Amino acid sequence: DRVFAINVRANFVFVRESLNFLRQGGKSSVVMMSSLAGKRGAPGLIAYSSSKAAVIGLATTLALELAPEGIRVNAVCPGWIDTPFNQPAINFMGGREKQEAAAKAIIPLGRQATAKEVAPLFVYLASDEASYVTAQAINVDGGIYN
């Protein structure tokens, strides 16, 4: 319940409570954080993966409903990003060295991304430069999911 409240309900409530403001903008954009786990699932991460899949469904549905009002909605789906959030996974995998070796073996680009490599996509999707991009769940995953 807590994972769904944070990942799904928070996005839903944010959009619901922001609709009047978003409608005033004429060409507003909402960008939600999902995850590659929302597209692929991951063993041992039932609540996380299914909640991130729900974020993709929420973003897509809202995008289709709000498009006539000029409001775009998209989701970003990062893969392995090197952040403190992943420390439990690093510990579970036997430490940083083993986790980095697994990333190298699984990710076609051979490494995890940094937050600095994901953030520009949020900026782009929120900008007028992405005025024709809506209802998308865009991967930032080093080529894992193709």
N, C-alpha and C positions, 0 to 999 in steps of 0.2 A: 504494500500500500504506500509506503514511504517513497519508494523508487518511482512509482507511477505518479504520485503527488508532485514530486520534484520535476520529473522529466516530461510528463504529459499535462497534468492538470495546471501546472504553473503557466505553460504556454497558452493553454486554452483561456485561462482567466486573464492573462495579459492581453490577449487579442480582444476578448469580450469587453474588458474595461477600457481599452484604448480605441475602440471602434469610432467613437465620435471624433477623436483627434485624427485618426487615420483617414477618415472620410473628408476632413477639412483640407488635407494636403493635396488631394486630387491625383497624386501619383505617389502614393506611399508604398513602403516596403517593410515586410516583416521577414526576418531571417531567424530560423530556429536551429538549435544545435541537436542533431541526431547523432548517428554513429554508423560506421560500417557494420557493427553488430546488429543494427536494426534491419539491415539488408540480408545478412548471412546467418545471423544467430551465432552463438558461441557456447560451447559446452560449459556448464556450471554457471552460466549467466542468464538464466531464464527470465528473471524479473528485468534485468538491465536490457537484454536484447529485445524482449517483447515491448518494453516501454519505448525504446528507441524506434522500433517499427511503428508503434502507435504515433510517435511524433511525425514520422514520414506521412502516415495516413492523414493526420490532422493538418499538416502543412498543405498537402495536395488538395484535400477537400476544401479548406479555407481559400486556397488560391482560386479554385474553380468558382466558389461562391462569391468571392469578393472581386474577381476580375472585372465584372461590369462596372464596378465603382472605381477602377483604376488602382486598386490595391493589389500588389504582388506579394506572394508568400512562397518562400523557398526554405529548404533545409540543407544544412551542410553535414556531411557524413564522413568525419575523419576516421582513419584507420589508427595505426599505432602512432601516438604522438608522445614524445618524451616530455612528460610533465609529472609533478608530484602525485597527481591523481592515480598514476599507474604503479605506485610503490607496492600496494598489496599484490598486484600481478607479478611484479618483479620478485617479491619475496616468495610467492607461491611457486615460481619457476626456478627457484634455487639461487637467486641473486642476479645482480646486474649483468655479469659476464654471460651467464646462460641465457638470460632474456635477450641480450643483444645478439647472441649467436642465433637464437631462434628467429629473431626479426630478420637477420641477414639471410637466413635460409628461406624464409617465407615471402618476404617483400621483394618484388623484382628490382626495385632501386637499391636494395641491400641495406636499408637503414630505416630507422624511425624518422618521422618529421619533427620539427620544432613548432611551437605555437606560432612563431613568426612566419612559418610557411602556410599556416592555416588562416590566420587573421586577414590577409588581403582578400580572400574570397568573400568574407563577411562584408568588408568595405565595398567591394565590387557589387555584390548583390543588393546592398542598400543604396547604391548610387544610381543616378540617372543613366549611367552608361549601360546598366542592365535593364533598361526599361522594357525589354521584350522577353525577359526571363522570368517565368513564374511556373509554379507547380513542379519544381525540380528538386530532386534530392541528389546533390552533387558530392561525389566522392573526392576525398583528399587522402589517398591511401598508398601512394608509391607503386600503384599498379596491381595490388592484390586482387581486386574485384574488377574483372573486365568482361 
